[in-house]
Structure formats: C-alpha cells, structure tokens
Amino acid sequence: MKRDTIVLIGFMGSGKTSVGVRLSYKMRMTVEDTDKLIERREGCTISEIFAQKGEAYFRQQETALLQELAEKERKGIFSVGGGTPVDARNRELIRKLGTVVYLRVRPETVYERLKWDSTRPLLQCEDPLGKIRELLENRREIYESCADIIVDVDELEIDEIQEMIVKEMQKMKLLVINGPNINFLGIREKSVYGTEDYQYLLDLIQKKAQETGNEITVFQSNHEGAIIDRIQEAYFDGTEGIVINPGAYTHYSYAIRDALASITIPKVEIHISDITSREEFRKVSVTAEVCDKQIYGQGLEGYLLAVNYLIQTIKKM
C-alpha cells in the first residue's frame, strides 16, 4: 500500500473534500482537490466550463491533470471529481498515484446534502434524486473496482471516517503462498512435519492477522503454474510482502524463482523442517537467493516468524 499518497474517490456529496482536509491535519499531508486545480487553471468554475466548453473538454482536462500528477509522482491527499474514475485511463492513473479510498454513499444521502446546490451541472434536471440513483448505479462497480479501501459514510461523522481511513492505511497486505503437499499436513510424514493439519496452520495465520491488525491472505496449490500466476497477481493487487513455502519446487523451479525475482517487495522463504539436515537434494534452494530471508526448522512457528520479519521490514521502508 502506497502510504504517502491517498486518492479519495466517490460520488458528489460523499464528503471527499471535507474528509481530505481533516485527513491532511491528522496525517500531516498536503491536500488538493482536482476540480479546484482545474478551476484555477481555467480561470472559471466547473459549471462555467461545462456551459462554455462542454463536458468532453472538462474530462480531457481531468485526464491531463492526473497524467501530470502521476508523472511528477506528487505526494499527498488528492480528492477527485465524482465522474473522474469513469474513464478507464483515469482509473489507471489514479491507482498509480497512491492508495485509493472510495467513500461509498447512498443516493438518498447525496440528495439531502445537495438538493439546494445549484452548482452541480449534472443535477440540474426535473428529477435529481432519480438522476443520482442512475449515476450511482452506473458507477458503483467502477468505484469499487478502483478502490483499495471502501468506507460507507452515510451514518458516520467526518472524524469517524477519518479514523477508519487512518486505521486501514496502517494495515499491511501480506500473502502466504504454500506449494505442493503442504495441504497434506497431518497426513504426510508426521515425524518430519508434525501432526497438526493444514486447517491448524490456516487458523494460526488468521490469528496472527487479527493480533497484528494486518491482512494476510493464504494461497495453496500443487501446481507450478498456479503458484507463478499468484506471485504475478501480487504485483498488481497491492501485496506488500510474501511468505512462500515452495515445497519441492524449492529445489528446482527456476520458473517460480524468476517470478519471485520480478516482484520487488520483501519475501521470506519458509520451510517447516530443517532442510539442511535432510536429503542432499533438499539442501539446495533455487528460490532462496531472490528472497530476503530464509527460515527453516522452526515448524509451523516459522510462518509467524516470517510474518514478524515482513512487518518489521515494511515498517522501515
């Protein structure tokens, strides 16, 4: 998660501007409203831009501004217009900017907040509530697909919204990948891997997630290609650290090694048994060299040690 930049998205009236200002004080970050930036550049209001140059022109300015912000790697808090994420190019640029927070709001709430506001071009119609419902429904999946964090704001005060965002921003997104036969814990070679089953391991990791307040996803596959696919997916989904037990692939899968090498986030290779005191072939790891740390011989506790290492490493970044 990119913690030095926050992008607030959501429908008009969801509170993006107010939340942005409050967050800026709390997190000691600068805040900018992209609509206001465009107004200053154009020397007129959004309503005037719509009336004089049309919506298409305004949307072009939105995309150009986001491109500029992304290229300059601007830091801080950015509140974007309600229609900005509709354009797929804008969604890509928004995600490049930083952590995307979607302030989700019901149509009725929007109507109550904006029914007397004559500065909203899209609501100057005979049935503004109906228009709000239509637009929100059309944009719902767009907003949700773009967001890293979603906050339902209808029943919340500004301070409550702010605290929820701060709490979510502090969470780390970690991934545990288990390779072939790890799902057979408690069945295979109990003298080596112990008697606890795979569900016990999942419960252990889930408890760790709750204790640390972080998000830890666990993935297991007996297939090399599926493991590679999941590593590559981590590049796009905001994963900040990986714990991986490649199983037997540890000793010969250069394909998994290359996939790990392509993801420049902290990675820990974990093995339940002490691979250095077992068969000769197990002493060789082709994946260890592209990980930041290797833990072995600590039983299932090794997974928790790996998570601790990732948390401490990410905090220092």
C-alpha contacts under 8 A as a table, 3 or more apart, distances in Angstrom:
res1	aa1	res2	aa2	distance
1	M	98	G	7.68
1	M	99	T	6.17
1	M	169	M	7.61
1	M	172	M	7.15
1	M	173	K	7.33
1	M	238	G	5.57
1	M	239	T	7.27
1	M	240	E	6.60
2	K	5	T	6.21
2	K	6	I	7.81
2	K	98	G	5.22
2	K	99	T	5.46
3	R	6	I	7.08
3	R	98	G	7.27
3	R	99	T	6.76
3	R	169	M	6.66
4	D	75	K	5.94
4	D	76	G	6.21
4	D	98	G	7.38
5	T	74	R	7.80
5	T	75	K	5.00
5	T	76	G	4.69
5	T	77	I	5.69
5	T	78	F	7.78
5	T	97	L	6.68
5	T	98	G	4.74
5	T	99	T	6.25
6	I	76	G	6.36
6	I	77	I	4.70
6	I	78	F	6.21
6	I	97	L	7.70
6	I	98	G	5.37
6	I	99	T	4.88
6	I	100	V	5.98
6	I	101	V	7.05
7	V	77	I	5.88
7	V	78	F	4.76
7	V	79	S	5.87
7	V	80	V	7.24
7	V	94	I	6.96
7	V	97	L	7.26
7	V	98	G	6.28
7	V	99	T	6.03
7	V	100	V	4.74
7	V	101	V	6.03
8	L	16	K	6.02
8	L	20	G	7.38
8	L	77	I	7.51
8	L	78	F	6.10
8	L	79	S	4.70
8	L	80	V	6.32
8	L	100	V	6.05
8	L	101	V	4.94
8	L	102	Y	6.05
8	L	103	L	7.18
9	I	16	K	6.93
9	I	79	S	6.44
9	I	80	V	5.79
9	I	81	G	7.18
9	I	82	G	6.67
9	I	85	P	7.69
9	I	100	V	7.04
9	I	101	V	6.09
9	I	102	Y	4.88
9	I	103	L	6.33
9	I	143	Y	7.29
10	G	14	S	6.14
10	G	16	K	7.12
10	G	81	G	7.64
10	G	82	G	5.38
10	G	102	Y	5.44
10	G	103	L	5.15
10	G	104	R	6.21
10	G	105	V	7.84
10	G	143	Y	6.82
11	F	14	S	5.65
11	F	81	G	7.68
11	F	82	G	4.42
11	F	83	G	7.40
11	F	103	L	7.77
11	F	104	R	7.54
11	F	105	V	7.34
11	F	136	L	7.08
12	M	15	G	7.66
12	M	81	G	7.24
12	M	82	G	5.22
12	M	110	V	7.18
13	G	16	K	7.60
13	G	110	V	5.29
13	G	113	R	6.35
13	G	114	L	6.59
14	S	103	L	6.07
14	S	104	R	6.87
14	S	105	V	5.82
14	S	110	V	6.77
14	S	153	V	7.21
15	G	18	S	5.40
15	G	19	V	5.92
15	G	103	L	7.48
16	K	19	V	5.24
16	K	20	G	5.87
16	K	79	S	5.88
16	K	80	V	7.90
16	K	103	L	7.15
17	T	20	G	5.07
17	T	21	V	6.32
17	T	33	D	6.84
17	T	79	S	6.24
18	S	21	V	5.30
18	S	22	R	6.37
18	S	158	I	7.34
19	V	22	R	5.17
19	V	23	L	5.98
19	V	158	I	6.11
19	V	161	I	7.26
19	V	162	Q	6.43
20	G	23	L	5.11
20	G	24	S	6.11
20	G	31	V	6.31
20	G	77	I	6.50
20	G	78	F	7.32
20	G	79	S	6.63
21	V	24	S	5.15
21	V	25	Y	6.78
21	V	31	V	6.46
22	R	25	Y	5.47
22	R	26	K	6.42
22	R	158	I	7.63
22	R	159	D	7.58
22	R	162	Q	6.96
23	L	26	K	4.96
23	L	27	M	5.81
23	L	28	R	7.77
23	L	29	M	7.70
23	L	77	I	8.00
23	L	162	Q	5.99
24	S	27	M	5.39
24	S	28	R	5.26
24	S	29	M	4.72
24	S	30	T	5.78
24	S	31	V	5.95
24	S	77	I	7.00
25	Y	28	R	5.10
25	Y	29	M	6.95
29	M	76	G	5.21
29	M	77	I	6.63
30	T	75	K	7.82
30	T	76	G	4.95
30	T	77	I	6.06
31	V	76	G	5.86
31	V	77	I	4.51
31	V	78	F	5.80
31	V	79	S	7.74
32	E	36	K	7.73
32	E	37	L	7.43
32	E	76	G	7.84
32	E	77	I	6.26
32	E	78	F	4.97
32	E	79	S	6.31
33	D	36	K	5.27
33	D	37	L	6.33
33	D	78	F	5.78
33	D	79	S	4.69
33	D	80	V	6.14
34	T	37	L	4.91
34	T	38	I	6.24
34	T	62	E	7.56
34	T	65	L	7.76
34	T	78	F	6.84
34	T	79	S	6.13
34	T	80	V	5.23
34	T	81	G	6.89
35	D	38	I	5.20
35	D	39	E	6.21
35	D	46	I	7.25
35	D	62	E	8.00
35	D	80	V	6.69
35	D	81	G	6.14
36	K	39	E	4.93
36	K	40	R	6.19
37	L	40	R	5.25
37	L	41	R	6.30
38	I	41	R	5.06
38	I	42	E	6.02
38	I	61	Q	7.09
38	I	62	E	7.48
38	I	65	L	7.84
39	E	42	E	5.15
39	E	43	G	5.70
39	E	44	C	5.35
39	E	45	T	5.29
39	E	46	I	6.31
40	R	43	G	5.09
40	R	44	C	6.95
42	E	45	T	7.97
42	E	49	I	7.99
44	C	48	E	6.12
44	C	49	I	6.76
45	T	48	E	5.12
45	T	49	I	6.28
46	I	49	I	5.00
46	I	50	F	6.21
46	I	58	F	7.95
47	S	50	F	5.17
47	S	51	A	6.19
47	S	119	T	6.23
47	S	120	R	6.89
47	S	121	P	5.91
48	E	51	A	4.99
48	E	52	Q	5.84
49	I	52	Q	5.24
49	I	53	K	5.39
49	I	54	G	6.41
49	I	55	E	7.58
49	I	58	F	6.69
50	F	53	K	5.67
50	F	54	G	4.31
50	F	55	E	5.08
50	F	57	Y	7.98
50	F	58	F	6.89
50	F	121	P	7.40
51	A	54	G	5.82
53	K	56	A	7.93
53	K	57	Y	6.03
53	K	58	F	7.56
54	G	57	Y	5.63
54	G	58	F	6.72
55	E	58	F	5.06
55	E	59	R	6.20
56	A	59	R	5.16
56	A	60	Q	6.34
57	Y	60	Q	5.13
57	Y	61	Q	6.49
58	F	61	Q	5.13
58	F	62	E	6.38
59	R	62	E	4.98
59	R	63	T	6.41
59	R	84	T	7.41
60	Q	63	T	5.30
60	Q	64	A	6.21
61	Q	64	A	5.05
61	Q	65	L	6.06
62	E	65	L	5.24
62	E	66	L	6.27
62	E	84	T	6.90
62	E	90	N	8.00
63	T	66	L	5.18
63	T	67	Q	6.12
63	T	89	R	7.36
63	T	90	N	5.88
64	A	67	Q	5.13
64	A	68	E	6.26
65	L	68	E	5.07
65	L	69	L	6.22
66	L	69	L	5.06
66	L	70	A	6.05
66	L	90	N	7.04
66	L	93	L	6.20
66	L	94	I	7.07
67	Q	70	A	5.17
67	Q	71	E	6.09
67	Q	93	L	6.45
68	E	71	E	5.20
68	E	72	K	6.16
69	L	72	K	5.27
69	L	73	E	5.98
69	L	74	R	5.45
69	L	97	L	7.37
70	A	73	E	4.91
70	A	74	R	6.57
70	A	93	L	6.48
70	A	94	I	7.96
70	A	96	K	6.48
70	A	97	L	5.45
71	E	74	R	7.91
73	E	97	L	6.89
74	R	97	L	7.48
80	V	84	T	6.44
81	G	84	T	5.26
82	G	85	P	7.34
83	G	86	V	5.61
84	T	87	D	6.53
84	T	90	N	6.47
84	T	91	R	7.87
85	P	88	A	6.85
85	P	90	N	5.55
85	P	91	R	5.05
85	P	94	I	7.77
85	P	142	I	6.96
85	P	143	Y	6.85
85	P	146	C	7.71
86	V	90	N	7.38
86	V	91	R	7.35
86	V	139	R	6.97
86	V	142	I	6.55
87	D	90	N	5.26
87	D	91	R	6.52
88	A	91	R	5.06
88	A	92	E	6.43
89	R	92	E	5.28
89	R	93	L	6.38
90	N	93	L	5.02
90	N	94	I	5.95
91	R	94	I	5.05
91	R	95	R	6.22
91	R	146	C	6.39
92	E	95	R	5.35
92	E	96	K	6.35
93	L	96	K	5.01
93	L	97	L	6.30
94	I	97	L	5.16
94	I	98	G	6.96
94	I	100	V	7.26
95	R	98	G	5.71
95	R	99	T	6.81
95	R	100	V	6.48
95	R	146	C	7.14
99	T	147	A	7.80
99	T	148	D	6.16
99	T	149	I	7.81
100	V	146	C	7.00
100	V	147	A	4.91
100	V	148	D	5.18
100	V	149	I	6.40
101	V	147	A	5.60
101	V	148	D	6.05
101	V	149	I	4.73
101	V	150	I	5.85
101	V	151	V	7.46
101	V	165	I	7.75
102	Y	143	Y	6.63
102	Y	144	E	7.11
102	Y	147	A	5.65
102	Y	148	D	7.78
102	Y	149	I	6.16
102	Y	150	I	4.76
102	Y	151	V	6.24
103	L	150	I	6.17
103	L	151	V	5.12
103	L	152	D	6.10
103	L	153	V	6.17
104	R	150	I	6.71
104	R	151	V	5.85
104	R	152	D	4.74
104	R	153	V	6.02
104	R	154	D	7.85
105	V	109	T	6.71
105	V	110	V	7.05
105	V	152	D	6.09
105	V	153	V	5.80
105	V	154	D	5.65
106	R	109	T	5.39
106	R	110	V	6.56
106	R	154	D	6.75
107	P	110	V	5.15
107	P	111	Y	6.22
107	P	129	L	6.97
107	P	132	I	5.88
107	P	133	R	5.48
107	P	136	L	7.13
108	E	111	Y	5.09
108	E	112	E	6.26
108	E	129	L	7.22
109	T	112	E	5.25
109	T	113	R	6.26
109	T	154	D	6.54
110	V	113	R	5.19
110	V	114	L	6.07
110	V	132	I	7.57
111	Y	114	L	5.24
111	Y	115	K	5.30
111	Y	128	P	7.42
111	Y	129	L	5.87
111	Y	132	I	7.39
112	E	115	K	5.72
113	R	116	W	7.85
114	L	117	D	5.03
115	K	128	P	7.74
117	D	120	R	6.53
118	S	121	P	7.58
118	S	123	L	7.97
118	S	124	Q	7.19
120	R	123	L	5.61
120	R	124	Q	6.90
121	P	124	Q	5.61
122	L	125	C	7.63
123	L	128	P	5.23
123	L	131	K	6.96
123	L	132	I	7.62
124	Q	128	P	6.97
125	C	128	P	5.81
125	C	131	K	8.00
127	D	130	G	5.35
127	D	131	K	6.28
128	P	131	K	4.91
128	P	132	I	6.08
129	L	132	I	5.02
129	L	133	R	6.24
130	G	133	R	5.12
130	G	134	E	6.19
131	K	134	E	5.10
131	K	135	L	6.13
132	I	135	L	5.23
132	I	136	L	5.96
133	R	136	L	5.22
133	R	137	E	6.07
134	E	137	E	5.32
134	E	138	N	6.22
135	L	138	N	5.09
135	L	139	R	6.13
136	L	139	R	5.12
136	L	140	R	5.72
137	E	140	R	5.24
137	E	141	E	7.99
138	N	141	E	7.45
138	N	142	I	7.93
139	R	142	I	5.07
139	R	143	Y	6.10
140	R	143	Y	5.39
140	R	144	E	6.25
141	E	144	E	5.07
141	E	145	S	5.88
142	I	145	S	5.33
142	I	146	C	6.31
143	Y	146	C	5.32
143	Y	147	A	6.32
144	E	147	A	5.30
144	E	150	I	7.40
147	A	150	I	6.49
149	I	165	I	7.73
149	I	168	E	7.17
151	V	161	I	7.24
151	V	164	M	7.57
151	V	165	I	7.66
152	D	155	E	7.81
152	D	156	L	7.90
153	V	156	L	5.20
153	V	157	E	7.77
153	V	161	I	6.72
156	L	160	E	5.87
156	L	161	I	6.26
157	E	160	E	5.24
157	E	161	I	6.38
158	I	161	I	5.14
158	I	162	Q	6.14
159	D	162	Q	5.02
159	D	163	E	6.18
160	E	163	E	5.16
160	E	164	M	6.24
161	I	164	M	5.19
161	I	165	I	6.30
162	Q	165	I	5.23
162	Q	166	V	6.21
163	E	166	V	5.08
163	E	167	K	6.08
164	M	167	K	5.14
164	M	168	E	6.19
165	I	168	E	5.11
165	I	169	M	5.99
166	V	169	M	5.04
166	V	170	Q	6.36
167	K	170	Q	5.30
167	K	171	K	6.82
168	E	171	K	5.29
169	M	172	M	7.94
171	K	213	G	6.30
171	K	214	N	4.78
171	K	215	E	6.68
172	M	214	N	5.06
172	M	215	E	6.04
172	M	240	E	6.64
172	M	311	I	7.57
173	K	214	N	6.42
173	K	215	E	4.89
173	K	216	I	6.10
173	K	217	T	7.91
173	K	238	G	6.96
173	K	239	T	5.11
173	K	240	E	5.47
173	K	241	G	7.05
174	L	214	N	7.62
174	L	215	E	6.07
174	L	216	I	4.72
174	L	217	T	6.36
174	L	239	T	5.66
174	L	240	E	5.73
174	L	241	G	4.96
174	L	242	I	5.94
174	L	243	V	7.83
175	L	216	I	5.58
175	L	217	T	4.89
175	L	218	V	5.97
175	L	219	F	7.59
175	L	234	A	7.99
175	L	239	T	6.65
175	L	240	E	7.98
175	L	241	G	6.32
175	L	242	I	4.83
175	L	243	V	6.20
176	V	216	I	7.10
176	V	217	T	6.10
176	V	218	V	4.68
176	V	219	F	6.17
176	V	242	I	5.81
176	V	243	V	4.62
176	V	244	I	5.73
177	I	218	V	5.98
177	I	219	F	4.88
177	I	220	Q	5.78
177	I	227	I	7.52
177	I	242	I	7.36
177	I	243	V	6.18
177	I	244	I	4.63
177	I	245	N	6.22
177	I	246	P	7.46
178	N	182	I	6.18
178	N	218	V	7.64
178	N	219	F	6.14
178	N	220	Q	4.52
178	N	221	S	6.60
178	N	244	I	5.98
178	N	245	N	4.94
178	N	246	P	6.01
178	N	247	G	7.24
179	G	182	I	6.13
179	G	220	Q	5.76
179	G	221	S	5.38
179	G	222	N	5.66
179	G	223	H	7.58
179	G	224	E	7.97
179	G	227	I	7.23
179	G	244	I	7.83
179	G	245	N	5.89
179	G	246	P	4.48
179	G	247	G	5.02
179	G	248	A	7.74
179	G	249	Y	7.45
180	P	183	N	7.39
180	P	220	Q	7.62
180	P	221	S	5.95
180	P	222	N	3.87
180	P	223	H	6.88
180	P	246	P	7.12
180	P	247	G	5.54
180	P	248	A	6.93
180	P	249	Y	7.79
181	N	184	F	5.17
181	N	185	L	7.46
181	N	222	N	6.51
181	N	247	G	7.13
182	I	185	L	5.70
182	I	198	Y	7.14
182	I	220	Q	7.62
182	I	247	G	7.07
183	N	197	D	7.85
183	N	198	Y	5.37
183	N	220	Q	7.25
184	F	187	I	5.37
184	F	188	R	5.87
184	F	197	D	7.12
184	F	198	Y	6.63
185	L	188	R	6.01
185	L	190	K	7.80
185	L	193	Y	6.82
185	L	194	G	7.43
185	L	195	T	7.16
185	L	196	E	6.45
185	L	197	D	4.61
185	L	198	Y	5.15
186	G	189	E	7.89
186	G	190	K	6.10
186	G	193	Y	7.44
186	G	194	G	6.32
186	G	195	T	4.37
186	G	196	E	4.92
186	G	197	D	4.21
186	G	198	Y	7.11
187	I	190	K	6.57
187	I	195	T	7.42
187	I	197	D	7.32
188	R	193	Y	7.41
189	E	192	V	5.49
189	E	193	Y	6.14
189	E	194	G	7.62
190	K	193	Y	5.11
190	K	194	G	4.56
190	K	195	T	5.38
191	S	194	G	5.83
191	S	195	T	7.90
192	V	273	S	6.37
193	Y	272	I	6.43
193	Y	273	S	6.39
193	Y	299	G	7.08
194	G	299	G	7.74
196	E	200	Y	6.07
196	E	201	L	7.63
197	D	200	Y	5.39
197	D	201	L	6.90
198	Y	201	L	5.10
198	Y	202	L	6.38
199	Q	202	L	4.95
199	Q	203	D	6.12
200	Y	203	D	5.11
200	Y	204	L	6.11
201	L	204	L	4.97
201	L	205	I	6.28
201	L	300	L	6.90
202	L	205	I	5.24
202	L	206	Q	6.13
202	L	218	V	7.51
203	D	206	Q	5.01
203	D	207	K	6.08
204	L	207	K	5.23
204	L	208	K	6.37
205	I	208	K	4.97
205	I	209	A	6.28
205	I	216	I	7.46
205	I	303	Y	7.62
205	I	304	L	7.17
206	Q	209	A	5.01
206	Q	210	Q	6.38
206	Q	216	I	7.16
207	K	210	Q	5.14
207	K	211	E	6.16
208	K	211	E	5.06
208	K	212	T	6.13
208	K	304	L	7.17
209	A	212	T	5.36
209	A	213	G	5.72
209	A	214	N	5.09
209	A	215	E	5.93
209	A	216	I	5.82
210	Q	213	G	5.09
210	Q	214	N	6.76
219	F	230	R	7.96
220	Q	227	I	7.77
221	S	224	E	7.68
221	S	226	A	6.53
221	S	227	I	6.41
223	H	226	A	5.47
223	H	227	I	6.54
224	E	227	I	5.27
224	E	228	I	6.36
224	E	249	Y	7.65
224	E	256	I	7.31
225	G	228	I	5.07
225	G	229	D	6.13
226	A	229	D	5.00
226	A	230	R	6.25
227	I	230	R	5.14
227	I	231	I	6.29
227	I	256	I	7.36
228	I	231	I	5.13
228	I	232	Q	6.22
228	I	255	A	7.44
228	I	256	I	5.74
228	I	259	A	6.06
229	D	232	Q	5.15
229	D	233	E	6.12
230	R	233	E	4.92
230	R	234	A	6.35
231	I	234	A	5.20
231	I	235	Y	7.12
231	I	259	A	6.42
231	I	260	L	6.70
231	I	263	I	7.76
232	Q	235	Y	5.41
232	Q	236	F	7.46
232	Q	259	A	6.68
232	Q	263	I	7.57
233	E	236	F	5.50
233	E	237	D	6.31
234	A	237	D	5.25
234	A	238	G	6.55
234	A	239	T	5.27
234	A	263	I	7.89
235	Y	238	G	6.75
235	Y	239	T	6.88
235	Y	263	I	6.18
236	F	239	T	7.72
239	T	242	I	7.59
240	E	265	I	6.00
240	E	266	P	7.16
240	E	314	I	7.50
241	G	265	I	5.64
241	G	266	P	4.95
241	G	267	K	5.76
241	G	310	L	6.14
241	G	314	I	7.77
242	I	265	I	7.57
242	I	266	P	6.48
242	I	267	K	4.68
242	I	268	V	6.32
242	I	310	L	7.83
243	V	267	K	5.82
243	V	268	V	4.82
243	V	269	E	6.02
243	V	270	I	6.83
243	V	303	Y	7.47
243	V	306	A	6.49
243	V	307	V	7.13
244	I	267	K	7.46
244	I	268	V	6.23
244	I	269	E	5.01
244	I	270	I	5.93
245	N	250	T	7.80
245	N	269	E	5.83
245	N	270	I	4.93
245	N	271	H	5.88
246	P	249	Y	5.29
246	P	250	T	5.14
246	P	269	E	7.75
247	G	250	T	5.78
247	G	271	H	7.64
248	A	251	H	5.98
248	A	252	Y	7.69
248	A	282	R	7.93
249	Y	252	Y	5.55
249	Y	253	S	4.99
249	Y	256	I	7.75
250	T	253	S	6.28
250	T	284	V	7.72
250	T	285	S	5.19
250	T	286	V	6.06
250	T	287	T	5.88
250	T	288	A	7.97
251	H	281	F	6.89
251	H	282	R	6.38
251	H	283	K	7.90
251	H	284	V	5.50
251	H	285	S	4.75
251	H	286	V	5.68
251	H	287	T	7.67
252	Y	285	S	7.42
252	Y	286	V	6.21
253	S	256	I	5.46
253	S	257	R	6.39
253	S	286	V	6.99
253	S	287	T	7.69
254	Y	257	R	4.72
254	Y	258	D	6.00
254	Y	286	V	6.61
254	Y	287	T	7.41
255	A	258	D	5.17
255	A	259	A	6.30
256	I	259	A	5.02
256	I	260	L	6.21
256	I	287	T	7.26
257	R	260	L	5.23
257	R	261	A	6.19
257	R	286	V	6.52
257	R	287	T	4.74
257	R	290	V	6.82
258	D	261	A	4.96
258	D	262	S	6.34
259	A	262	S	5.30
259	A	263	I	7.00
260	L	263	I	5.53
260	L	287	T	7.72
260	L	290	V	6.54
260	L	291	C	7.53
261	A	264	T	6.99
261	A	290	V	5.42
261	A	291	C	7.84
266	P	291	C	7.21
266	P	292	D	6.15
266	P	310	L	6.50
266	P	313	T	7.34
266	P	314	I	7.51
267	K	291	C	4.90
267	K	292	D	5.44
267	K	293	K	6.93
267	K	310	L	7.44
268	V	291	C	5.52
268	V	292	D	5.80
268	V	293	K	4.88
268	V	294	Q	5.71
268	V	295	I	7.35
268	V	306	A	6.14
268	V	310	L	7.67
269	E	287	T	7.67
269	E	288	A	6.28
269	E	291	C	6.35
269	E	293	K	6.32
269	E	294	Q	4.70
269	E	295	I	6.25
270	I	294	Q	5.92
270	I	295	I	4.85
270	I	296	Y	5.77
270	I	302	G	6.63
270	I	303	Y	6.72
270	I	306	A	7.26
271	H	274	D	7.14
271	H	275	I	7.29
271	H	295	I	6.28
271	H	296	Y	4.52
271	H	297	G	6.57
271	H	298	Q	7.83
271	H	299	G	7.60
271	H	302	G	7.39
272	I	296	Y	5.76
272	I	297	G	5.45
272	I	298	Q	5.98
272	I	299	G	4.32
272	I	300	L	5.89
272	I	302	G	6.71
273	S	296	Y	5.92
273	S	297	G	4.27
273	S	298	Q	6.82
273	S	299	G	6.11
274	D	277	S	5.83
274	D	278	R	7.00
274	D	296	Y	5.22
274	D	297	G	3.75
274	D	298	Q	7.54
275	I	278	R	5.36
275	I	279	E	7.72
275	I	282	R	5.58
275	I	283	K	5.54
275	I	296	Y	6.74
275	I	297	G	7.10
276	T	282	R	7.12
276	T	283	K	5.00
277	S	283	K	7.62
278	R	282	R	6.44
278	R	283	K	7.16
279	E	282	R	5.49
279	E	283	K	7.01
280	E	283	K	5.44
280	E	284	V	7.51
281	F	284	V	5.83
282	R	285	S	7.33
285	S	288	A	5.57
285	S	289	E	7.83
286	V	289	E	6.69
287	T	290	V	5.78
287	T	291	C	6.84
288	A	291	C	5.17
288	A	292	D	7.80
288	A	293	K	7.36
288	A	294	Q	6.38
289	E	292	D	7.71
291	C	294	Q	7.18
295	I	298	Q	7.37
295	I	302	G	6.33
295	I	305	L	8.00
295	I	306	A	7.16
296	Y	299	G	7.56
296	Y	302	G	6.81
297	G	302	G	7.56
298	Q	301	E	5.75
298	Q	302	G	4.89
299	G	302	G	5.72
300	L	303	Y	5.76
300	L	304	L	7.59
301	E	304	L	5.33
301	E	305	L	6.46
302	G	305	L	4.98
302	G	306	A	6.11
303	Y	306	A	5.03
303	Y	307	V	6.29
304	L	307	V	5.04
304	L	308	N	6.19
305	L	308	N	5.07
305	L	309	Y	6.21
306	A	309	Y	5.07
306	A	310	L	6.32
307	V	310	L	5.12
307	V	311	I	6.22
308	N	311	I	5.18
308	N	312	Q	6.27
309	Y	312	Q	5.31
309	Y	313	T	6.05
310	L	313	T	5.04
310	L	314	I	5.97
311	I	314	I	5.31
311	I	315	K	6.19
312	Q	315	K	5.22
312	Q	316	K	6.56
313	T	316	K	5.36
313	T	317	M	6.63
314	I	317	M	5.16
